Structures are given as structure tokens and as C-alpha cells.
């Protein structure tokens, strides 16, 4: 049985009042990082979703459409340091 403290996959049911929408998330690794560990995190009103995490090398970019509910924030970390925080 799953541990109750472990996040579970959200059900398709949308909480009342939260607009579900698709947003495009794109990011290009800056040239000053020949290689890095990148984390791309999207937090909306229902969950925190790590959409990418792993080691990358130049040239590298990320481009993906994701579904968010309500207000959402994009956070990007390079080598554990947050380099970007933007509303979506």
C-alpha cells in the first residue's frame, strides 16, 4: 500500500473554480554552463510538478506543453541554485 505521505498521481478531477489550461514551458541552458544538473519545476494550485530533472550538456533546451490548474509558477534550478522564477 502507498505511504500516505507520498504524493500520488492527481486524478483528472479538477477542484472547483480552478481553470485548467495548457502552457508552453521552454528553457535554453545558458552558454556559461557547459554541463549542469537542471531541474524544471512547475507549481500550480494543486501540485508541485518536476517536469525535468537531470544532467545535461551544451547545447540543451527544453520545450514542452503542460497542463496547470489555476495560478502557476515556473522555477528553474541549475546545479541546485534557482536561476529563474516566473509566473505562467
C-alpha distances in whole Angstrom, upper triangle without the diagonal:
4,7,9,12,11,13,12,14,17,18,21,22,25,25,29,32,30,32,30,32,32,34,35,34,36,37,40,39,43,45,45,42,43,39,36,32,32,29,29,27,28,27,27,27,23,21,22,22,24,25,27,27,29,32,35,39,42,42,39,38,35,35,32,32,29,28,28,28,31,32,31,32,32,32,33,33,35,34,32,35,35,38,37,36,37,36,35
4,6,8,7,9,8,11,14,16,19,20,22,23,26,29,27,29,27,29,29,31,32,31,33,34,36,36,39,42,42,39,40,36,33,29,28,25,26,24,24,23,24,23,20,18,19,19,20,22,24,23,25,29,32,36,38,39,36,35,32,32,29,29,26,25,25,25,27,29,27,28,28,28,29,29,31,31,29,31,31,34,33,32,33,32,32
4,5,5,9,9,13,15,17,21,22,23,23,27,29,27,29,28,30,30,31,32,31,33,34,36,36,39,42,41,38,39,36,32,29,28,25,25,23,23,22,23,23,19,17,18,19,20,22,24,23,25,29,32,36,39,39,36,35,32,33,30,30,27,26,25,25,27,28,27,27,28,27,28,28,30,29,27,30,29,33,32,31,32,32,31
4,5,8,9,12,14,16,19,19,21,20,23,26,25,27,26,28,29,30,32,30,33,34,36,36,39,42,42,39,40,37,33,30,29,25,25,22,22,21,21,20,17,16,17,18,20,22,24,24,27,30,33,37,40,40,37,35,32,33,30,29,26,25,24,23,25,26,25,26,27,26,28,28,31,30,27,30,29,32,32,30,31,30,30
4,6,9,13,14,17,20,20,21,20,24,26,24,27,25,27,28,29,30,28,31,31,34,34,36,39,39,36,37,34,30,27,26,22,23,20,20,18,19,19,16,14,14,16,17,21,22,22,24,28,31,34,37,38,34,33,30,31,29,28,25,24,22,22,24,24,23,23,24,23,25,25,27,27,24,26,26,29,28,27,28,28,28
4,6,10,12,15,18,19,20,20,24,26,23,25,24,26,26,26,28,26,28,29,31,31,34,37,36,33,35,31,28,24,23,20,20,18,18,17,18,18,15,13,13,13,15,18,19,19,21,25,28,31,34,35,31,30,27,28,26,25,22,21,21,21,23,23,22,22,22,22,23,23,25,25,22,25,24,27,27,25,27,26,26
4,7,9,12,15,16,17,17,20,22,20,22,20,22,22,23,24,23,25,26,29,29,32,35,35,32,34,30,27,23,22,18,18,15,15,14,15,15,11,9,10,10,12,15,17,17,20,24,26,30,33,33,29,28,25,25,22,22,19,18,17,17,19,20,18,19,19,19,21,21,24,24,22,24,23,26,25,23,24,23,23
4,6,9,12,14,15,16,20,22,19,21,19,21,21,22,24,23,26,27,30,30,33,36,37,34,35,32,29,25,23,20,19,17,16,15,15,15,12,10,11,11,13,15,18,18,21,25,27,31,34,34,30,28,25,25,22,21,18,17,16,16,19,21,19,20,21,21,23,23,26,27,24,27,25,28,27,25,26,24,23
4,6,9,11,13,15,18,20,18,19,16,18,18,20,21,20,23,25,28,29,32,35,36,33,34,31,28,25,23,19,18,16,15,14,14,15,11,10,11,10,13,13,16,18,21,25,26,30,32,32,28,26,23,22,19,18,15,14,14,14,18,19,18,19,20,21,22,23,26,27,25,27,25,28,26,24,24,23,22
4,7,8,9,11,15,17,14,15,13,15,16,18,20,20,23,25,29,30,33,36,37,34,36,33,30,27,24,21,19,16,14,13,12,12,9,8,11,11,14,15,18,20,23,27,28,32,34,33,30,27,24,23,19,18,14,12,12,11,15,17,16,18,19,20,22,24,27,28,26,28,26,28,26,24,23,22,20
4,5,8,10,14,16,14,15,13,16,17,19,22,22,25,28,31,33,36,39,40,38,39,36,33,30,27,24,22,19,17,16,15,14,11,11,14,14,17,17,21,23,26,30,31,35,36,36,32,30,26,24,21,19,15,13,13,12,16,19,18,21,22,24,26,28,30,32,30,31,29,31,29,27,26,24,22
4,6,10,12,14,13,13,10,13,14,17,20,21,24,27,30,32,36,39,40,38,39,37,34,31,28,25,22,20,17,17,15,14,12,13,16,15,18,18,21,24,27,31,32,35,36,35,32,29,25,23,20,17,14,11,12,11,14,17,17,20,21,24,26,28,31,33,31,32,30,31,29,27,25,23,21
4,7,9,12,11,12,10,14,16,19,22,23,27,29,33,35,38,41,42,40,42,39,36,33,31,27,25,22,19,18,15,14,11,13,17,17,20,20,24,27,30,34,35,38,39,38,35,32,28,26,22,20,16,13,13,11,14,17,18,21,23,25,28,30,33,35,33,34,31,33,30,28,26,23,21
4,6,8,7,8,8,11,14,17,20,21,25,28,31,33,36,40,41,39,41,38,36,33,30,26,23,20,17,15,12,11,9,12,15,16,20,20,23,26,30,33,34,37,38,37,34,31,27,25,21,18,15,11,10,8,10,14,15,18,20,23,26,28,32,34,32,32,30,31,28,25,23,20,18
4,6,6,9,10,13,16,19,22,23,27,29,33,35,37,41,42,40,42,40,37,34,31,27,24,21,18,15,12,9,8,12,15,17,21,21,25,27,31,35,36,39,40,39,36,33,29,27,24,21,18,14,12,9,10,13,15,18,21,23,26,29,32,34,32,32,29,31,28,25,23,20,19
4,6,9,11,14,18,20,24,25,29,31,35,37,39,43,44,42,45,43,40,37,34,30,27,24,20,18,14,12,11,15,19,20,24,24,28,31,34,38,39,42,43,42,38,35,31,29,26,23,20,16,14,10,10,14,16,20,23,26,29,32,35,37,35,35,32,33,30,27,25,21,20
4,6,9,13,16,18,22,24,27,30,34,36,38,42,43,41,44,42,39,36,33,29,26,23,20,17,13,11,12,15,19,20,24,24,28,31,34,38,38,41,42,41,37,34,30,28,25,22,19,16,13,9,8,12,15,18,21,24,28,31,34,37,34,34,31,32,28,25,23,19,18
4,6,9,13,15,19,20,24,26,30,32,34,38,39,38,40,38,35,33,29,26,23,20,16,14,10,8,9,12,15,17,20,21,24,27,31,34,34,37,38,37,33,30,27,25,22,18,16,12,9,6,5,8,11,15,18,21,24,27,31,33,31,31,27,28,25,22,19,16,14
4,6,10,12,16,18,22,24,28,31,33,36,38,37,39,37,35,32,29,26,22,20,16,14,11,10,11,14,16,17,20,20,24,27,30,33,33,36,36,35,32,28,25,22,19,16,14,10,8,5,5,9,11,15,17,21,24,27,30,33,31,31,27,28,24,21,19,15,13
4,7,10,14,15,19,22,26,28,31,34,36,35,36,35,32,30,26,23,20,18,14,13,10,10,11,13,15,15,18,17,21,24,27,31,31,33,34,33,29,26,22,19,16,13,10,7,6,4,7,10,11,14,16,19,22,25,28,31,30,29,26,27,23,21,18,15,12
4,7,10,13,16,19,23,26,28,32,34,32,34,33,30,28,25,22,18,17,13,13,11,12,13,14,16,15,17,16,19,23,26,29,29,31,31,30,26,23,19,17,14,10,8,6,6,6,8,10,10,13,14,18,20,24,27,30,29,28,25,25,22,19,16,14,10
4,7,10,13,17,20,23,26,29,31,30,31,30,28,26,22,20,16,15,12,14,12,14,15,15,16,14,16,14,17,21,24,26,26,28,28,26,23,19,16,13,10,6,6,4,6,9,11,12,11,13,13,17,19,22,25,28,27,27,24,23,20,18,16,14,10
4,6,10,13,17,20,22,25,27,26,28,27,25,23,20,18,14,13,10,12,12,14,16,15,15,14,15,13,15,19,22,24,23,25,25,23,20,17,13,11,8,6,6,6,7,10,12,11,10,11,11,14,16,19,22,25,24,24,21,20,17,15,13,11,7
4,6,10,13,17,19,22,24,23,25,24,22,21,18,16,13,13,11,14,14,17,18,17,16,14,15,12,14,17,20,22,20,22,22,20,17,13,10,7,6,4,6,9,10,14,15,14,12,12,11,14,14,18,20,23,23,23,20,19,16,15,13,12,9
4,7,11,13,16,19,21,20,22,20,19,18,14,13,9,10,9,12,13,17,18,16,15,12,12,9,11,14,16,18,17,19,19,17,14,11,7,6,5,6,7,10,11,15,16,15,12,11,8,10,11,14,16,19,19,19,16,15,12,12,11,11,8
4,7,10,13,16,18,17,19,18,17,16,13,13,10,12,12,15,17,21,21,20,17,15,14,11,11,14,16,17,15,16,16,14,11,7,5,4,6,9,11,14,15,18,19,18,15,13,10,11,11,14,15,18,19,18,16,14,12,13,12,13,11
4,7,9,12,14,13,15,15,14,14,10,11,9,12,13,16,18,22,23,21,18,16,14,12,11,13,14,15,12,14,13,12,9,6,5,7,9,12,14,17,17,21,22,20,16,14,10,11,9,11,12,15,16,15,13,11,10,12,12,14,13
4,6,9,12,11,12,12,12,13,11,12,11,15,16,20,22,26,27,24,21,19,17,15,13,14,14,14,11,11,9,8,6,4,6,9,12,15,17,20,21,25,26,23,20,18,14,13,11,12,11,15,17,16,15,12,12,14,15,17,17
4,6,8,7,9,9,9,10,9,11,11,15,17,21,23,27,28,25,22,20,17,15,13,13,13,11,9,8,7,7,6,6,9,12,15,18,19,23,23,27,28,25,22,19,15,14,10,11,9,12,14,13,13,11,12,15,16,19,19
4,6,6,8,10,10,12,11,14,14,18,20,23,26,29,30,28,24,23,20,19,16,16,16,14,12,11,9,9,9,9,12,15,18,21,23,26,26,29,30,27,24,20,17,15,12,12,10,13,15,14,13,10,12,15,17,20,21
4,5,7,9,11,14,14,17,18,21,23,26,29,33,34,31,28,26,23,22,19,19,17,15,12,10,7,8,9,11,14,17,21,24,26,29,29,33,33,31,27,24,21,19,16,15,12,14,17,16,17,14,15,19,21,24,24
4,6,9,10,13,14,17,18,21,24,27,30,33,35,32,28,27,24,23,20,19,18,15,13,11,9,11,12,14,17,20,23,26,28,31,31,34,34,32,28,25,21,19,16,14,11,13,16,14,15,13,15,19,21,25,25
4,5,6,10,10,14,16,19,22,25,28,32,33,29,26,24,21,20,17,16,14,11,10,8,7,10,10,12,15,18,21,25,26,29,29,32,33,31,27,24,20,18,14,12,9,10,13,13,14,12,15,18,21,24,25
4,7,11,12,16,18,21,24,28,31,34,35,32,28,26,22,22,18,17,14,11,9,6,5,8,10,13,16,19,22,26,27,31,31,35,36,33,30,26,23,20,17,15,12,12,16,16,17,16,18,22,24,27,27
4,7,9,13,15,19,22,25,29,32,32,29,25,23,20,19,15,13,11,7,6,4,6,9,9,12,14,18,21,24,25,29,29,33,34,32,28,25,21,19,15,13,10,9,13,14,16,15,18,21,23,26,26
4,6,10,13,16,19,22,26,29,29,26,22,20,16,16,13,11,8,6,6,7,9,11,10,12,14,17,20,23,23,26,27,30,31,29,25,22,19,16,12,10,6,6,10,11,13,12,15,18,21,24,24
4,7,10,13,17,19,23,26,26,23,19,17,13,14,10,7,5,4,6,9,12,13,11,13,13,17,18,21,21,24,24,27,29,27,23,20,17,14,11,8,6,5,8,10,12,12,14,17,20,22,23
4,7,10,13,16,20,23,23,20,16,14,11,11,7,6,6,6,7,10,12,13,10,10,10,14,15,18,18,21,21,24,25,23,19,17,13,11,7,6,5,6,8,9,10,10,12,14,16,19,19
4,6,10,13,16,20,19,16,12,10,7,8,6,4,7,9,10,13,15,16,13,12,11,13,14,16,15,18,18,21,22,20,16,14,11,8,6,5,7,8,8,9,9,10,11,12,14,16,17
4,7,10,13,17,17,14,11,9,6,6,5,6,9,12,12,15,17,17,13,11,9,11,11,13,12,14,14,17,19,17,13,11,7,6,5,7,9,12,11,12,10,10,10,10,12,13,13
4,6,10,13,13,10,7,6,4,6,7,9,12,15,16,19,20,20,17,15,12,13,12,13,11,13,12,14,16,14,10,8,6,5,6,8,11,14,12,13,10,12,10,10,11,12,12
4,7,10,11,8,6,5,6,7,10,12,15,18,19,22,23,23,19,16,13,13,12,12,9,10,8,11,12,10,7,6,5,6,9,11,15,17,16,16,13,14,12,10,10,9,9
4,7,8,6,4,6,8,10,13,15,18,21,22,25,26,26,23,20,17,17,15,14,11,11,8,9,10,8,5,5,7,8,11,14,17,19,17,17,14,16,13,11,11,10,10
4,6,6,6,8,11,12,16,18,22,25,26,29,29,29,25,23,19,18,16,14,11,9,6,6,6,6,4,6,9,11,15,17,21,23,21,21,18,19,16,13,12,10,9
4,6,8,11,14,16,19,21,25,28,29,32,33,33,29,26,23,22,20,18,14,12,8,6,6,6,7,9,12,15,18,20,24,26,24,23,20,22,19,16,15,12,12
4,7,10,13,15,18,20,24,27,29,32,33,33,29,27,23,22,19,18,14,11,8,7,8,10,9,12,14,16,19,21,25,26,24,24,22,23,21,18,17,15,14
4,6,10,12,15,17,20,24,25,29,30,30,26,24,21,20,18,16,13,11,9,9,11,11,10,11,12,14,16,18,21,23,21,21,19,21,19,16,16,15,14
4,7,9,12,13,17,20,22,25,27,27,23,21,18,18,16,16,12,12,10,11,13,12,9,9,10,10,13,14,18,19,17,18,15,18,16,14,14,14,14
4,6,9,11,14,18,19,23,24,24,21,18,15,15,13,13,10,10,10,12,14,14,11,10,10,10,12,14,17,18,16,18,16,17,16,14,15,14,13
4,6,7,11,14,16,19,21,21,18,16,13,14,12,13,11,13,12,15,17,16,13,12,10,9,10,11,13,15,13,15,14,15,14,14,15,16,15
4,7,10,14,14,18,19,19,15,13,10,10,9,10,9,11,12,15,17,17,13,12,10,10,10,12,14,16,15,17,15,16,15,15,15,16,14
4,7,10,11,14,16,16,12,11,8,10,10,12,12,15,15,19,21,20,16,15,12,11,10,10,12,13,13,15,14,15,14,15,16,18,16
4,7,9,13,15,16,13,13,11,14,14,16,15,18,18,22,24,22,19,17,14,12,10,9,10,11,11,13,13,15,15,16,18,20,19
4,6,10,13,14,12,12,12,15,16,19,18,21,22,25,27,26,22,20,17,15,12,11,10,10,11,14,15,16,17,19,21,23,22
4,7,11,12,10,12,13,16,18,21,21,24,25,28,30,29,25,22,19,17,13,12,10,9,12,14,15,16,18,20,22,25,24
4,7,8,7,9,11,14,16,20,21,24,25,29,30,29,25,23,19,17,14,12,10,11,13,15,16,16,17,20,22,24,24
4,6,6,10,12,16,18,22,23,27,28,32,33,32,28,25,21,20,16,15,12,12,16,17,18,17,19,22,24,26,26
3,5,9,12,15,18,22,24,28,29,32,34,32,28,25,22,20,16,16,13,14,18,18,19,17,19,22,23,26,26
4,7,11,14,17,21,23,26,28,31,33,31,28,25,21,20,17,17,15,16,19,20,20,18,19,22,23,25,25
4,7,10,13,17,19,23,24,28,29,28,24,22,18,17,14,14,13,15,17,18,18,16,16,19,20,22,21
4,7,10,14,16,20,21,25,26,24,21,19,15,15,12,14,13,16,18,18,17,15,15,17,17,19,18
4,7,10,12,16,17,21,23,22,18,16,13,13,11,13,13,16,18,18,16,15,14,16,16,17,16
4,7,10,13,15,19,21,20,17,16,13,14,13,16,17,20,21,21,19,17,16,16,16,16,14
4,6,10,13,16,18,18,15,15,13,14,14,17,18,21,22,22,20,19,17,17,16,16,13
4,7,10,13,16,16,14,14,13,15,16,19,21,24,24,24,21,21,18,18,16,15,12
4,7,10,13,13,11,12,11,14,15,18,21,23,23,23,21,21,18,17,15,14,11
4,7,10,11,10,12,12,16,17,21,23,26,25,25,22,23,20,18,16,14,11
4,7,8,7,9,11,14,17,20,23,25,24,24,21,21,18,16,14,12,9
4,7,7,11,13,16,19,22,26,28,26,26,23,24,21,18,16,13,11
4,6,10,13,16,20,23,26,29,27,26,23,23,20,17,15,11,10
4,7,10,14,17,20,24,26,24,23,20,20,17,13,11,8,7
4,7,10,13,17,20,23,21,20,17,17,14,11,9,6,5
4,7,10,13,17,20,18,16,13,13,10,7,6,4,5
4,7,10,13,17,15,14,11,11,8,6,5,6,6
4,7,10,13,11,10,7,8,6,5,7,9,10
4,7,10,9,8,6,6,5,7,9,12,13
4,6,5,5,4,6,7,9,12,15,16
4,5,5,6,7,9,12,15,18,19
4,6,8,10,13,15,19,22,23
4,7,9,12,14,17,20,21
4,6,9,11,15,18,20
4,6,8,11,14,17
4,7,10,14,16
4,7,10,12
4,7,10
4,6
4
